[in-house]
Amino acid sequence: MQMSAAKRYMSMVPGWKLCRDMISRQLKFKDFKQAVGFVNKVAVLAEKEGHHPDIAIHSWNHVRLHLSTHAIGGLSQNDFIVASKINLIFNKGS
């Protein structure tokens, strides 16, 4: 995906940052249990979509997500679709 197209898609995914060949987001939760609960919901979504983000839990209540399409070595429309669905999970509360 060209950078200009990626920049246009960014409006679909508030809170995410565009970093060359990926988009990323960092989220903070009340506690470790909520962070893990959120990660588990993202895992279910990722399996359903067949599109898996890189996920890290750090500092006990922070989750970092990176999305890119490994098969093409960069961004695709699917990355933005999954990011949008992850935002819905986060906004509903974990």
ABEGO torsion letter per residue (X at the ends): XBAAAAAAAAAABBGBBBBGABBBBBBBBABAAAAAAAAAAAAAAAAAAGBBBBBBBBGGABBBBBBBBAAAGBBBAAAAAAAAAAAAAAAAEX
